[in-house]
Amino acid sequence: MKLAAEVLVGVVAVLHLYFLVLEMFLWTKPYGRRVFKLTAEKAEMTKGLAMNQGLYNGFLAAGLGWGLLAGDNGGVIITFFLSCIIIAGVFGAATVGRKILWVQALPAALALVALARG
């Protein structure tokens, strides 16, 4: 795997760890509410859903990390997890907000292209 692809995959993994922290630990805090434009009441009501969502983002980051640690054999693993992220990002953009396309799907798509060229 080329270094550029590995760096992009690492960036996507770190992004998903950031999403995990936002959704699992900061959802009801001022920073988390500001990021997601939530009132304190709405954040409190949806806290459980956000924690579940954050856990899934952690699994995506773990999958990308697993692929990176697998070395030359990790391309298939990384391709699978990047594809999952792209699909989730497109779905999120269609159902929640267009910003998800740029924050989640685009970085994963760039990493997938770099991986394919690597």
SELUM-994033 format. One record per residue (C-alpha): residue in one letter; x, y, z. Coordinates in steps of 0.02 Angstrom, whole numbers, padded with zeros to 5 digits, always signed. Example, Ala and Ser with C-alpha at 12.3 -4.5 7.8 and 13.67 -1.06 7.14 Angstrom:
SELUM-994033
A+00615-00225+00390/S+00684-00053+00357/
***
This chain:
SELUM-994033
M+00000+00000+00000/K+00067+00171-00044/L+00104+00294+00094/A-00023+00421+00029/A-00162+00291+00039/E-00108+00239+00214/V-00108+00420+00272/L-00282+00452+00199/V-00349+00292+00277/G-00273+00348+00443/V-00357+00518+00427/V-00526+00434+00397/A-00498+00321+00548/V-00456+00471+00657/L-00611+00562+00594/H-00718+00416+00647/L-00636+00412+00818/Y-00679+00597+00830/F-00859+00557+00783/L-00860+00422+00919/V-00804+00549+01050/L-00930+00679+00990/E-01076+00558+00990/M-01036+00453+01142/F-00961+00580+01262/L-00994+00758+01202/W-01172+00744+01133/T-01254+00833+01280/K-01107+00950+01316/P-01104+01127+01245/Y-00975+01082+01112/G-01072+00930+01051/R-01237+01024+01051/R-01156+01164+00951/V-01083+01044+00822/F-01250+00957+00796/K-01357+01113+00823/L-01456+01032+00965/T-01550+01107+01110/A-01508+01036+01281/E-01677+00950+01285/K-01658+00869+01114/A-01481+00814+01154/E-01538+00732+01315/M-01684+00645+01228/T-01573+00575+01089/K-01420+00534+01195/G-01444+00345+01185/L-01461+00348+00996/A-01306+00455+00979/M-01205+00338+01090/N-01255+00191+00981/Q-01207+00288+00825/G-01041+00334+00904/L-01004+00152+00941/Y-01032+00109+00758/N-00909+00245+00709/G-00784+00168+00828/F-00805+00000+00742/L-00772+00082+00573/A-00612+00161+00641/A-00560-00006+00716/G-00588-00092+00548/L-00479+00033+00459/G-00345+00014+00593/W-00354-00175+00574/G-00330-00157+00386/L-00180-00043+00410/L-00101-00164+00533/A-00129-00310+00415/G-00001-00235+00296/D-00005-00299+00118/N-00155-00409+00158/G-00256-00263+00226/G-00316-00191+00062/V-00474-00297+00057/I-00516-00255+00238/I-00488-00069+00209/T-00589-00073+00048/F-00735-00152+00140/F-00735-00025+00282/L-00709+00126+00168/S-00854+00064+00060/C-00964+00051+00216/I-00917+00229+00264/I-00954+00296+00090/I-01124+00210+00085/A-01166+00273+00260/G-01110+00448+00211/V-01217+00450+00054/F-01366+00384+00152/G-01337+00512+00291/A-01326+00652+00163/A-01492+00597+00087/T-01583+00574+00253/V-01502+00694+00377/G-01399+00829+00293/R-01286+00861+00145/K-01139+00906+00258/I-01118+00719+00297/L-01072+00690+00115/W-00922+00806+00130/V-00869+00762+00307/Q-00889+00573+00299/A-00909+00506+00121/L-00785+00618+00029/P-00633+00580+00139/A-00671+00394+00127/A-00692+00405-00062/L-00525+00495-00078/A-00442+00362+00028/L-00522+00225-00077/V-00460+00304-00239/A-00284+00321-00167/L-00292+00139-00111/A-00345+00082-00284/R-00203+00178-00365/G-00077+00118-00236/
***
